[in-house]
Amino acid sequence: MEVLWRGSLPDAVRFPVRQVGRYHSSYILTYLERDVRIAGRVEDVDKFARFISLCAALSGQVVNRAQLGREIGIAPATAEKWLSILKATFQWHELPPLKGNAIKRICGKPKGLLSDTGIMAHLLRLSSPEAILSAPQRGAMFETFVGNEIRKALFPFAGTVGHYHWRTDAGAEVDNVLEIDGRLHPFEVKCKDSLNAYDMRGIRAFRETYGTSAATGAIIYAGGDAYKLDDGTWAIPWNLL
């Protein structure tokens, strides 16, 4: 929980816990006044601050631009522009959906991820690592952390490895899918310290859909042991990413 709450910004990692909240507050204030007001040419910075807080609450979910606009009373075009500002300033990125399957109806919208869980915790007003334990966004925060760590690991392979999410209209989903040399590797995320057969349902549905194109995958979870779940799936602890 402390890793999620601190995030990955260098000063947030090294400061004592009591100073982390002040650091994140200063970071957001500087970001709004410099990058958003000046570079992004956004006049209503207060409303933009509400917008980025809403994005934090929706991190790890499929992006609905119309919903983002309605929640704070801005036009969809403005929401699109502000998302572009967040992406251009490296605060937000989106996982495209994995498409190209005629067997099942596939969600065609991207999934949004805030780029740092420490900033996410601050925007959600979580005052301590312990506060995450009872927060309804705990699972989304863990998924955001894992998605960001996978993204970091893929930087040296930019352009050669595809990174997607997969979800069907029936509700089956895999949080991260890596396309490597034409094979699809499913990586599910579970914010729990032990796994059971039910946790495999997304990866099983994925394999049933993609057949021989589906390759070795894993469930990344909040436990501490790495072990094999079946012939093609591993359980990987969060701290081995």
N, C-alpha and C positions, 0 to 999 in steps of 0.2 A: 504494500500500500504506500510506503514511503517513496518508492521509486516512481510510482504513478503520480503521486502528489507533487514531488519535486520537479518531475519532467527532465528534459535533457539539456536545457540551456546551461552553459558552463558555470555561471555564478550560482544558479539555483542548485546545482549538484554539490558545490563546495561550501556554501553558506550554512551556518547553523540553522536548524529548523525554525527558530523564532524569527529569523530574518528573511526567510523565503517568501512569505506572503508580501512583505514590503517590496522585495525585489520584483515580483511579478506585477504588483500594482504600478510600480514605476515604469516597468517595461511596456505595459499596456498604455499608460498615459503618454509616454514618448512616442509609441507607435501611432497613436491616434493623432497627436499634434503634428508630427513630422511626416510620416509616411502617408497617412490618410488625408489630413487637411491640406498639406502642401503638395506632395507628389501625386496623390490621388485626386486632388481638387474636389474634395467632398466638403460641402458647406455645413451640412447638418451632422456634425461629429457626434453629438449626443445620440442621435438616432442610429448612426453607424455603430456606436458602442453597444446599443441594444441588439443590433443585427449580429455582431460577432458573438455576443453572449448566446443568442438563439442558435447560431451555428455550433457553438460548443455543446449546447443541449442536444443537438441533432447529430453530432459526430458519431460515425459508425452506422448511420442509417442511409437509406436510399434518398437521394436529393430530390426534393419537390420544390422547384423554384417558385411556383405559385403560392405554396404554403408559406415560404419564407417571406414573401412580400406581404401577404395578408396579415401575418402575425404582428407586424409592426407598422402596417399602414403605408406601404410603399408599392409602386407599380412593379409588375414582374420584370420589366426592362431594367428598372433600378436595382432590383435584387440581382439580376444577372450581371450588371455592371459591378456591383459591390462584391459579388463572388469573384469576379475577374481580378479585382483589386487584391482580395485576400490571397488568391493564387499567385498573382504577380509578386507579392511581397512575402511569399513562402510561409504564409500562415495556414493555408488550406490546400488540400489536393484531393483529387477524385479518382476512385478506381472505376474504370469503365466496365460495363457488363460483358461477360463472355457470351457471345452470340453464335449463330451459325448452326443451330440445332432445330430440325424440323419435327422432332418427336414430341417435345414438350414446349409449351408456351413459356418464353423466357422474359424476365424483367429486362426492359431496355434502358433503364435509367442508371446513372452512375451512383456510386456510394461515396459520400463525403467524409473526410477525415481531417480534424484539426491537426496541425503539425506537431503539437507538443502537449502532452497530458498535464504538465504543470500549469500551463496557461489555461487549459481546459478546466482543471480543478479550481483555479482562481476565478474564472468567469462563472463557474457554477456555485461560487461562494462556499467552497468546502475548506474549512479553516484549519484542518489538520489531516494527517494520514489516516487517523482513526475514523474520521468523518466519512471516508470513502466506503467503509464497511457497510454502512446502512444507507448509502446513497442509491437511489434508483438507477443512476447512470453508471454504477460500478462496472457492469458487464460491457457497456459501450466504451468506457474508458480503457478497459483492458484490451478490447478489440482495437481501439485506436492505437494503443501502445504497440501491439503486435504488428498491425498494418504498417506503422511507421518504421519499426525495426526491420521488417522484410524489405521495405522500400530502401532503407539505408544499405542493406546488404546487396541490393541489386544495382547500386550506382555504378560499380565497375563494369557491369554487363549491359549498360544502357543501349537500347536498340536491338538487343539479341534475345532478351527474355521478356515475355509479356506478363503483365500483372493485372488480374481481373478479379471481379466478384461474380458469383453465380447464384441466381435465385429463380425459381419457377413460380408461375401463378398459383400453383397448388401449395406453395409454402416451403418446398425443399430448398435448402441453400447451403452454400459453402462460402466462407468469408473471404478467402484468398485462393486464387487459382493461378499457378505459374505455368506459362507455356514455354517449354524448353525443347528445342529441336523437334517441334511438331507433337510432342507429348504434353498432356495436361496433368499437372500435379496439384491435387486438392489439399488445402491447409485450412482446417477448421479451427475456431478459437473458442475455448470454454473457460470462463472465469470460475473455476472450481478446483479443489485440491485433490479430487479423485474422479476417475472416469468409469462409465459403465457402458453396456451394449447400446443403450438408447442414444448415447452421444455420437454413435457412429452413423446415425440415420442419414445425415446430410451427405456424407462421403459415399454411403451405399447408393443413395439415389443418384449421385453424380456418376458413379461407375455404371449403374444400370443404364444411364442415359448415353454415356460416351463410349462404353464398351472398351475395346482395345486401345483407344486413344487415351484413356485414363491410366496414369502411371502412379508410382509410389507417392503417398501423401502422408499427412500427419495431423494430429490434433495437438495444438499448442495450448497448454493449460497452466493453472496456477499452482500445481504440485511441484514436487522436487525430484521425481525419478523419471528416467527415460526407459521406456520398454516397448515391446512390440504388441500392438493390439490385434493385428491379423497379418496375413502374408504381405499385404501392401500398405499397411498403415502403422505409424509409430506414434507413441505419446511422447511429446517433447516438453520439458519444463520451460517456463517463461525465461528463466535466467540462463538458458543455453542458447538463446537467440544471438 
